[in-house]
Amino acid sequence: MRMSVRSRTFWIGMMVAASAWGAEKSATAVLWSDPGKIAQRDLFWGPGGKQDKPDGPYTFVKEDLNGTNPKFVVRDARGIKWKVKLGQEARPETVVTRLVWAVGYYATEDYFLSQMRIAGMPARLHRGQKLVEPGGVVHNVRLKREPTDEKKAGDWNWDQDVFTGSRAWNGLRVMMALVNNWDLKNVNNAIYRVDGERILLVTDLGASFGTAGRSWPRSRAKDNLDAYSESRFIRRTTPQTVDFATPARPAWEYLVNPKEYFSRVRLEHLGKSVPRADARWIGKLLAQLTPQQIDEAFRAGGYTREETASFEKILEARIAALTDL
């Protein structure tokens, strides 16, 4: 997120007036800003740039038990704290942060490491212990910079904010459908207070590049090229609107937890009734990305050359579908 402060010259476009969030109600809320020359953005290093990349050695600080994926916090050689995410979401989240940032949305500073060694690892973690090798070595992890000059001011709600229904909001819905991010719970959205503004962003983007909804087996739900290539993108169009396939309702196996199942069913509307003009608008922004930039985003996420070529082909077809609306 620090890039939103440092790169202020890039972020001078569209702003949305704030809704009342307690003592924060006088601040301006920002969801999207003009990204400038999209084709010049560095999608390998992403929002934080090369200057902010993690710098080892790393020391364990604490375990993070929030969410469903194993995570813990480390401190690098410069004293900067990073939240390390292990498991299936590490690669896709790194890529998607770069794609949403490229077209004007705010994103956290994420970096992917194929291997890192962490000093001071506890003898046993509550989660993800099997992913840690002797000597504190872990593989294929995402590092998210812990903000120091911004303060988290809470979560934002997809359906209950003043920007709901705006072009920026509709464009963000399309971005989630583009990458099949089905995990659109409000708890995955964050507000950061920066210089009198509230910066709104989606902070958990890992449930991407798989099926259009929570699937069974779980391995197909995210970071699964076959599932992503087989999934639908646009479900239906009318002269005025577009319905996207993501987010889809969960697989029926999840009915064993009715509360969880129906809470996700209620998310389906976020992919429906997107104005064609707004879907085409975000498509035209995405179309400014070069094949090399998309390639760099996937390389930053640790994907092989072959995987990158396949994902790039799917993304280019989806972007073309948007611009053709």
Buried (B, 14 or more C-beta within 10 A) or exposed (E): BBBBBBBEEBBEEBBBEBBEBEEBEEBEBBBBBEBBEBEEBBBBBBBBBEEBBBEEEBBBBEBBEEBEBBBBBBBBEEEBBBBBBBBBBBBBBBBBBBBBBBBBBBBBBBBBBEEBEBEEBEEEBEBBEEBBEEEBEBBBBBBBBBBEEBEEBBBBEBEEBBBBEBBBBBBBBBBBBBBBBBBBBEEBBBBBBBEEBBBBBBBBBBBBBBBBBBBEEBEBBBBBBEBBEEBEBBBEBEEEBBBBBBBBBBBEEBEEEEEEBEEBBEBBEBBBBBBBEBBBBBBEBBBBBEEEBBBBBBBBBBBEEEBBEBBBEBBBEBBEBBBEB
